[in-house]
Amino acid sequence: MKLGFLFVFWLMATAAFAQEKTVQGLVFDKTTQERIARVNLRNLRNGQSVYNNLKAEFKINVKIGDALVVSKFGYFTDTLKIQNFNDLAVYLKASSIVLKEVNVRDTVLTAKKKLEQTQREYSKIYGSLNHRDLLSISPGAGAGISIDAIWNMISKSGRNAEHLRQIIEQDYRTNVVDQRFTKTLVQQITGFKEPQLTSFMTRYRPSYYLVTTANDYEFVTYIKSNIKRFLRAPNARPLPPLQPE
């Protein structure tokens, strides 16, 4: 009788280990305790690979004893051993990324100084149309656009001040983006080298709004979130911007 009971118990235990079930769980940042999304979980036994959703939830098929490799860019990879079919709570530790100092205020301030210098020259131009000698400026001044060239191109009649303002404003916005979205920063985050680096920066150049409103964490997250998109088609060419009719 005792042997029969042990035999049945052994059969039940064996069946439990052999059975495959779907388990669910959440993934958290180990330090902040916040949920993190787009985490990959791969079952080494059957090769199944899934990503958790934007709520950090996931479902994956497992057996008792399976090993799950959990990975996400910017975090240390971890391996989880399945001991039962209970819901899982997975914690990943962020890998440290040492960034060179990136300060939005400093970035905007530098570009703003260039804009103010250009506006001073702009004021001279339209303050007195009779004194063309006031157009002379030193090399490298302004926002990177030659006032002389702009004058010769669009302002001979002195009636295109608004168009000139638009050019100066656009150049200012370009400077703001360039001073934060640098090759040094992007290479440090992505690990890309030329020509991939330039291709990535061209395709995923951030908007002026993002550059001036995102904090460092949000800005780095934006860059990292585009890495996998880029790697799916590294040689794809970006679509040309839509032209107004």
Residue pairs with C-beta under 8 A, 6 or more apart in sequence:
16 64
17 63
17 64
17 65
18 63
19 63
19 64
20 61
20 62
20 63
21 61
21 62
21 63
21 85
22 59
22 60
22 61
22 62
23 59
23 60
23 62
23 82
23 85
23 86
23 87
23 88
24 57
24 58
24 59
24 87
24 88
25 57
25 58
25 87
25 88
25 89
25 90
26 35
26 52
26 56
26 57
26 58
26 87
26 88
26 89
26 90
27 35
27 36
27 37
27 39
27 52
27 56
27 58
27 70
27 72
27 90
27 91
27 92
28 34
28 35
28 36
28 56
28 89
28 90
28 91
28 92
29 35
29 36
29 75
29 91
29 92
29 94
30 91
30 92
30 93
30 94
31 93
31 94
35 55
35 56
36 56
36 72
36 75
36 92
37 52
37 53
37 54
37 55
37 56
38 51
38 52
38 54
38 72
38 225
39 51
39 52
39 56
39 58
39 70
39 71
39 72
39 75
39 90
39 92
40 49
40 50
40 51
40 70
40 71
40 72
41 49
41 50
41 51
41 52
41 58
41 60
41 68
41 69
41 70
41 90
42 48
42 49
42 50
42 68
42 69
42 71
43 49
43 60
43 61
43 62
43 66
43 67
43 68
44 66
44 67
44 68
44 69
45 63
45 66
45 67
46 61
46 66
48 60
48 61
50 58
50 59
50 60
51 58
52 58
60 68
62 68
62 82
62 85
63 82
64 82
64 83
64 84
64 85
65 81
65 82
66 81
66 82
67 79
67 80
67 81
67 82
68 79
68 80
68 81
68 82
69 77
69 78
69 79
70 77
70 78
70 79
70 80
70 90
70 92
71 77
71 78
72 92
73 224
73 227
73 228
74 94
74 95
74 97
74 224
75 92
75 93
75 94
75 95
76 92
76 93
76 94
76 95
78 90
78 91
78 92
78 93
80 88
80 90
97 188
97 189
97 220
98 188
99 185
99 188
99 189
99 216
99 220
100 184
100 185
100 188
102 180
102 185
102 216
102 219
104 180
104 211
104 212
104 214
104 215
107 176
107 179
107 180
107 211
108 176
108 212
110 175
110 179
111 143
111 172
111 175
111 176
111 179
112 172
114 142
114 143
114 144
114 172
114 175
115 143
115 168
115 169
115 172
115 175
117 141
117 142
117 143
118 141
118 142
118 143
118 145
118 147
118 168
118 171
118 172
119 168
121 135
121 137
121 141
121 142
121 147
122 147
122 164
122 165
122 168
124 134
124 135
125 134
125 135
125 147
125 151
125 155
126 158
126 161
128 134
129 158
135 147
135 148
135 151
136 148
137 147
137 148
143 168
143 171
143 172
143 175
144 171
144 174
144 175
145 167
145 168
145 171
150 164
150 167
154 160
154 163
154 164
155 161
155 164
173 208
176 208
176 211
176 212
177 205
177 206
177 207
177 208
177 211
180 211
180 219
181 201
181 205
181 206
181 211
183 197
183 198
183 201
185 223
186 192
186 197
186 200
186 201
186 223
187 193
187 197
189 220
189 223
189 224
190 197
190 200
190 223
190 224
190 227
192 200
196 230
196 234
199 230
199 234
199 235
200 226
200 227
200 230
202 238
203 226
203 230
203 236
203 238
204 223
204 226
204 229
204 230
206 214
206 219
206 222
210 219
210 222
211 219
214 222
